[in-house]
Amino acid sequence: MAQWKAILLFGLVLSAACLRPAAAEEAEDADDEDYAEAERAHLIVRKWFKEERAVQGRNLTVHLELYNAGSTTANSVELVDADIPEGFELVEGSGRASFAKVAVGSSAAHSYVVKVAAAEGFATFEPAKVTYKADADGEEQTTVSTPAYVEAITAVQELQHYALIGGKYASLGMMRTSRDWFTAFAVLAVLGAALGGNSAYKGVSTARTNQRRKKALAELEKDA
Ligand SMILES: *[C@@H]1O[C@H](CO)[C@@H](O)[C@H](O)[C@H]1NC(C)=O
């Protein structure tokens, strides 16, 4: 009979455990409903670059898009972008913009152009700040955009990139004649010499160092 009691107790504990989260969920649902009932604008701001790559000496277009995912129009929208990182220079437009309104389900966009000057390697364009009136009371709301990341490369690195893509197509059988192959190899060899010219030298000096090591080892072994 003790067994039955244990099972009964177990059942009670189990149902209590099941009821508790259900009650909590109900409370959460109520909160969600309250929130959904309040008509407000909700801007989602994304920041990215129009160009695929940032090449030194060329332009890079910073693009910002403000999408209203809320349930009412966003009014008096002010966009202020963060300072551009070191190594980039502003050449056209600015990081500031205003929009009288952004309707529900639509977006506003702003872009400006910077030049990739002395930038090298990875750079972060910090998030832009956006303020707007989110509801009928004119309550001000502030949000930030996503940051945008870019890798600044040199024109030579860009050439190398295309050379590598070329190599990929070559291996896919795009090179039909031996002349095509010869041309491709000649181009890659010239690029290789320009880009990795000292790797051959490094190879030679490594070999020399290895020989010196071997000699030194041999000497040691003699002494031992
Ligand atoms: C970069 O943008 C500026 C301003 O729009 C333009 O005058 C210049 O020609 C552009 N430079 C290049 C390399 O596209």
The ligand as a MOL file (V3000), in Angstrom:
LIG
                    3D

  0  0  0     0  0            999 V3000
M  V30 BEGIN CTAB
M  V30 COUNTS 14 14 0 0 0
M  V30 BEGIN ATOM
M  V30 1 C 34.8450 59.2610 -55.0480 0
M  V30 2 O 33.7180 60.0540 -54.7770 0
M  V30 3 C 33.8740 61.4270 -55.0900 0
M  V30 4 C 32.6620 62.1560 -54.6220 0
M  V30 5 O 31.4970 61.5190 -55.0570 0
M  V30 6 C 34.1010 61.5700 -56.5920 0
M  V30 7 O 34.2930 62.9180 -56.9360 0
M  V30 8 C 35.3270 60.7470 -56.9820 0
M  V30 9 O 35.4670 60.7770 -58.3810 0
M  V30 10 C 35.1860 59.3280 -56.5190 0
M  V30 11 N 36.4380 58.6360 -56.7410 0
M  V30 12 C 36.5100 57.4390 -57.2990 0
M  V30 13 C 37.8700 56.8670 -57.4400 0
M  V30 14 O 35.5120 56.8320 -57.6880 0
M  V30 END ATOM
M  V30 BEGIN BOND
M  V30 1 1 1 2
M  V30 2 1 1 10
M  V30 3 1 2 3
M  V30 4 1 3 4
M  V30 5 1 3 6
M  V30 6 1 4 5
M  V30 7 1 6 7
M  V30 8 1 6 8
M  V30 9 1 8 9
M  V30 10 1 8 10
M  V30 11 1 10 11
M  V30 12 1 11 12
M  V30 13 1 12 13
M  V30 14 2 12 14
M  V30 END BOND
M  V30 END CTAB
M  END
